[in-house]
Amino acid sequence: MITTADETLLRRAIDIAARAVALGDAPYGSLLAGPDGTILAEAHNTVRRDDDITAHPELKLARWAARELDPDTAARTTMYTSCQPCGMCAGGIIRSGLGRIVYALSTDQLIELNPESGAWPTVPQDGPALFDEARAPIDAYYRP
């Protein structure tokens, strides 16, 4: 359930996205808020500027949280973001232990506004293979 306080912070994420455009970057912005609503960190998309395909604001904030917050605090944070996180970012958010995401535009809505956003091809995958060989480093790490 999205509250009035959530809407206020979500508007801030949208403002960050607008500021990104003014700076010549892609129109995506995010922020991370603590349990009391205090803004802990903000980021916008710098994929082109940094020549880094992982420079999405959601992933930047997930990495920041994993480095800077203890697990209990991370679990009580909320990420506010102008668009629904992509699969790459969602994976980082899960691994960082963040507690909640609130987004403005869904992926489907983004694709309606910019059809190129949904034009990513799938990459063929083959596997699994070489189970016994592949498990050796896993066993060595997790079962020393």
C-alpha beads as a LAMMPS data file, in Angstrom:
LAMMPS data file: protein, C-alpha beads

144 atoms
143 bonds

1 atom types
1 bond types

-500.0 500.0 xlo xhi
-500.0 500.0 ylo yhi
-500.0 500.0 zlo zhi

Masses

1 110.0

Atoms # bond

1 1 1 0.000 0.000 0.000
2 1 1 1.434 3.350 -1.053
3 1 1 1.086 6.121 1.522
4 1 1 1.200 9.907 1.211
5 1 1 4.751 9.801 2.584
6 1 1 5.646 7.250 -0.116
7 1 1 4.214 9.563 -2.773
8 1 1 6.357 12.434 -1.524
9 1 1 9.544 10.364 -1.753
10 1 1 8.480 8.923 -5.098
11 1 1 8.094 12.474 -6.417
12 1 1 11.662 13.101 -5.305
13 1 1 12.805 10.077 -7.357
14 1 1 10.968 11.509 -10.365
15 1 1 12.703 14.867 -9.775
16 1 1 16.052 13.042 -9.755
17 1 1 15.114 11.491 -13.121
18 1 1 14.264 14.939 -14.516
19 1 1 17.583 16.314 -13.226
20 1 1 19.362 13.403 -14.955
21 1 1 17.868 14.488 -18.282
22 1 1 18.998 18.083 -17.660
23 1 1 22.532 16.699 -17.134
24 1 1 22.360 14.763 -20.407
25 1 1 21.806 11.373 -18.792
26 1 1 18.993 8.841 -19.201
27 1 1 15.709 9.690 -17.398
28 1 1 15.872 7.393 -14.383
29 1 1 16.253 8.348 -10.736
30 1 1 16.130 6.586 -7.397
31 1 1 16.629 7.171 -3.710
32 1 1 16.984 5.020 -0.651
33 1 1 15.103 6.013 2.504
34 1 1 15.630 4.765 6.013
35 1 1 12.855 3.397 8.233
36 1 1 11.931 6.921 9.378
37 1 1 11.778 8.277 5.801
38 1 1 15.150 10.018 5.932
39 1 1 16.864 10.003 2.548
40 1 1 20.069 7.983 2.890
41 1 1 21.350 8.155 -0.697
42 1 1 20.276 9.218 -4.184
43 1 1 21.392 8.246 -7.680
44 1 1 20.489 8.644 -11.323
45 1 1 21.301 6.670 -14.447
46 1 1 24.817 7.342 -15.772
47 1 1 25.120 4.463 -18.248
48 1 1 26.189 6.697 -21.142
49 1 1 28.343 9.110 -19.137
50 1 1 30.228 6.322 -17.356
51 1 1 30.230 3.953 -20.353
52 1 1 29.004 1.349 -17.880
53 1 1 25.961 -0.788 -18.650
54 1 1 25.468 -1.407 -14.912
55 1 1 25.209 2.287 -13.945
56 1 1 21.469 2.120 -13.238
57 1 1 20.461 4.106 -10.139
58 1 1 18.759 1.129 -8.494
59 1 1 21.874 -1.018 -8.762
60 1 1 24.107 1.824 -7.575
61 1 1 21.950 2.197 -4.460
62 1 1 21.781 -1.550 -3.834
63 1 1 25.585 -1.708 -3.970
64 1 1 25.835 1.314 -1.667
65 1 1 23.450 -0.290 0.825
66 1 1 25.357 -3.580 0.793
67 1 1 28.587 -1.718 1.604
68 1 1 27.286 0.894 4.044
69 1 1 24.319 -0.578 5.934
70 1 1 24.126 -3.448 8.359
71 1 1 21.639 -6.154 7.317
72 1 1 18.972 -5.116 9.843
73 1 1 18.993 -1.495 8.679
74 1 1 19.005 -2.514 5.006
75 1 1 15.953 -4.702 5.602
76 1 1 14.060 -1.692 6.961
77 1 1 14.838 0.636 4.033
78 1 1 12.670 1.512 1.060
79 1 1 13.931 2.266 -2.429
80 1 1 11.896 4.814 -4.365
81 1 1 12.491 4.751 -8.088
82 1 1 11.058 6.470 -11.138
83 1 1 10.672 3.166 -13.036
84 1 1 10.271 -0.460 -12.022
85 1 1 13.732 -2.031 -11.609
86 1 1 14.989 -4.184 -14.474
87 1 1 16.055 -7.785 -13.903
88 1 1 19.701 -6.846 -13.324
89 1 1 18.769 -4.277 -10.701
90 1 1 16.166 -6.506 -9.067
91 1 1 18.835 -9.160 -8.549
92 1 1 21.155 -6.634 -6.906
93 1 1 18.360 -5.313 -4.713
94 1 1 17.512 -8.807 -3.516
95 1 1 21.142 -9.593 -2.707
96 1 1 21.613 -6.272 -0.885
97 1 1 18.791 -7.110 1.516
98 1 1 16.697 -3.992 0.958
99 1 1 13.233 -4.251 2.432
100 1 1 10.903 -2.629 -0.085
101 1 1 10.656 -0.958 -3.484
102 1 1 8.154 1.696 -4.533
103 1 1 8.175 2.652 -8.231
104 1 1 6.325 5.168 -10.392
105 1 1 6.227 3.612 -13.879
106 1 1 5.893 -0.114 -14.467
107 1 1 8.049 -1.791 -17.090
108 1 1 4.971 -2.160 -19.316
109 1 1 4.189 1.559 -18.985
110 1 1 7.802 2.444 -19.809
111 1 1 7.665 0.283 -22.944
112 1 1 4.441 2.046 -23.998
113 1 1 6.224 5.402 -23.666
114 1 1 9.470 4.162 -25.237
115 1 1 9.093 0.935 -27.230
116 1 1 12.903 0.563 -27.471
117 1 1 12.881 -0.171 -23.741
118 1 1 11.313 -3.556 -24.490
119 1 1 13.486 -4.423 -27.478
120 1 1 16.147 -6.378 -25.591
121 1 1 16.682 -9.761 -27.230
122 1 1 17.010 -12.920 -25.212
123 1 1 20.375 -14.652 -25.157
124 1 1 20.326 -18.388 -25.890
125 1 1 21.503 -20.484 -22.950
126 1 1 22.654 -24.101 -22.861
127 1 1 23.208 -26.095 -19.695
128 1 1 23.555 -27.387 -17.134
129 1 1 26.699 -29.325 -17.995
130 1 1 29.822 -30.692 -16.262
131 1 1 28.135 -30.949 -12.877
132 1 1 30.934 -32.855 -11.089
133 1 1 33.613 -30.460 -12.338
134 1 1 31.567 -27.352 -11.655
135 1 1 30.634 -28.400 -8.135
136 1 1 34.278 -28.753 -7.000
137 1 1 34.929 -25.015 -6.389
138 1 1 31.461 -24.629 -4.867
139 1 1 32.110 -27.474 -2.443
140 1 1 35.581 -26.124 -1.662
141 1 1 34.123 -22.724 -0.770
142 1 1 31.006 -23.765 1.144
143 1 1 32.239 -27.047 2.633
144 1 1 35.958 -26.554 3.327

Bonds

1 1 1 2
2 1 2 3
3 1 3 4
4 1 4 5
5 1 5 6
6 1 6 7
7 1 7 8
8 1 8 9
9 1 9 10
10 1 10 11
11 1 11 12
12 1 12 13
13 1 13 14
14 1 14 15
15 1 15 16
16 1 16 17
17 1 17 18
18 1 18 19
19 1 19 20
20 1 20 21
21 1 21 22
22 1 22 23
23 1 23 24
24 1 24 25
25 1 25 26
26 1 26 27
27 1 27 28
28 1 28 29
29 1 29 30
30 1 30 31
31 1 31 32
32 1 32 33
33 1 33 34
34 1 34 35
35 1 35 36
36 1 36 37
37 1 37 38
38 1 38 39
39 1 39 40
40 1 40 41
41 1 41 42
42 1 42 43
43 1 43 44
44 1 44 45
45 1 45 46
46 1 46 47
47 1 47 48
48 1 48 49
49 1 49 50
50 1 50 51
51 1 51 52
52 1 52 53
53 1 53 54
54 1 54 55
55 1 55 56
56 1 56 57
57 1 57 58
58 1 58 59
59 1 59 60
60 1 60 61
61 1 61 62
62 1 62 63
63 1 63 64
64 1 64 65
65 1 65 66
66 1 66 67
67 1 67 68
68 1 68 69
69 1 69 70
70 1 70 71
71 1 71 72
72 1 72 73
73 1 73 74
74 1 74 75
75 1 75 76
76 1 76 77
77 1 77 78
78 1 78 79
79 1 79 80
80 1 80 81
81 1 81 82
82 1 82 83
83 1 83 84
84 1 84 85
85 1 85 86
86 1 86 87
87 1 87 88
88 1 88 89
89 1 89 90
90 1 90 91
91 1 91 92
92 1 92 93
93 1 93 94
94 1 94 95
95 1 95 96
96 1 96 97
97 1 97 98
98 1 98 99
99 1 99 100
100 1 100 101
101 1 101 102
102 1 102 103
103 1 103 104
104 1 104 105
105 1 105 106
106 1 106 107
107 1 107 108
108 1 108 109
109 1 109 110
110 1 110 111
111 1 111 112
112 1 112 113
113 1 113 114
114 1 114 115
115 1 115 116
116 1 116 117
117 1 117 118
118 1 118 119
119 1 119 120
120 1 120 121
121 1 121 122
122 1 122 123
123 1 123 124
124 1 124 125
125 1 125 126
126 1 126 127
127 1 127 128
128 1 128 129
129 1 129 130
130 1 130 131
131 1 131 132
132 1 132 133
133 1 133 134
134 1 134 135
135 1 135 136
136 1 136 137
137 1 137 138
138 1 138 139
139 1 139 140
140 1 140 141
141 1 141 142
142 1 142 143
143 1 143 144
